[in-house]
Amino acid sequence: MVLNYIWIAFFLIAFVFALVKWIFMGDMEIFPALTQATFDMAKTGFEISLGLTGVMTLWLGIMKIGEKGGMVAVLSRITSPLFSKLFPEVPKNHPAMGAMLMNISANMLGLDNAATPLGIKAMHSLQELNPQKDTASNAQIMFLVLNTSGLTIIPISIMVYRAQLGAADPSDIFIPILLTTFFSTLAGLLAVGFIQRINFFNKQILLSLGLVSLMIAGVIWYFTSLSQSEVGPISSAIANFIIFAIIVSFIIMAYRKKVNVYESFIEGAKEGFKYAVTIIPYLVAILIAIGVFRASGAMELVKAGLESFFGFLGVNTDFVPSIPTALMKPLSGSGARGMMVDAMETYGADSFVGRLVSVMQGSTETTFYVLAVYFGAVNIKHTRYAVTCGLIADAVGIIASILISYMFFY
């Protein structure tokens, strides 16, 4: 629904801007430019979607190996002690706990297709424990905010888009996204925990969060100790080592469990073409809307206004072109993806803006979409503070993505 209004607004604003230019500025080329923009962006959207097929086939195949090899189950066992403290209302052996652990683990690995049905299953299980069936319980809100904050280990889709748009090293955003999603998830967790009065001084919670925070602090310390010319090559080398090590570990785990690794890869890879074809209409639709909005001059006006505002505050304004992606992210996943693609098309995949929008895209999930799907699945009407905490995580993720991108790429 939200995206519907945004899509209509792009066209109406573009039409009004073009009309003003035509009538008051005598710009006879403005409407031909708008029409040409629809054709150009439709072609771009189709070519990008079709070009995703090969890389998406590769990664979905790898992920299927990991899934069958038990990597999701391993992550579930690792996170189980922490989850028992974050969800005190859920009995330890209740089906909801297993579904939540599997959902979060699948999201961390970028297994969106597996994560969504597991998430809906978890919501139904949590609903059984919910005394007020039309109102979100504390456990449901915690689960939703952990989903919207989008903790991700392997940002597959973003690396795929970067590869398709000509990035020299599509995985150079791996470590920045890992750092950013940690901060957004931590913010969401603390926001919900504060309202629910969760004891964060509990030994298990302190140990879990402390270890992860120490690791993240070590990463930040290490990279801030490097010169700017060293950050890029070293982070790229480490990121690619981690990614390939994960692939090899998936294969070894699957082989040890006597899984037919090759057949598992083929099974997952078959979904690649299906995925690429599925997103064609969505990507084309949003890119056309962005194209006419840009061609009308409205985008430049928004950019100029933001640059003036941040310039007045004495802030470096090179991040401003990424703001449309940031604003779209909580509202629409496909809309934010379109904004990211448009920014990389305009400024280059390896530009500062191109890398920044990639990190932003991986910083959080689409808050309103996740809440609509998961709460809608169990007919929750009163979401209480879920939206507020989800948006807090979004805001922290956006700010962190900007600061971390300056550290790594500027």
Secondary structure by P-SEA (a helix, b strand, c coil): caaaaaaaaaaaaaaaaaaaaaacccccaaaaaaaaaaaaaaaaaaaaaaaaaaaaaaaaaaaaaaaaacaaaaaaaaaaaaaaaaccccccccaaaaaaaaaaaaaaacaaaaaaaaaaaaaaaaaaaccccccccaaaaaaaaaaaacccccaaaaaaaaaaacccccccaaaaaaaaaaaaaaaaaaaaaaaaccccccaaaaaaaaaaaaaaaaaaaaaaaccccaaaaaaaaaaaaaaaaaaaaaaaaaaaaccaaaaaaaaaaaaaaaaaaaaaaaaaaaaaaaaaaaaaaaaaaaaaaaaaaaaaaccccccccaaaaaaaccccaaaaaaaaaaaaaacccccaaaaaaaaaaacccaaaaaaaaaaaaaccccccaaaaaaaaaaaaaaaaaaaaaaaccc
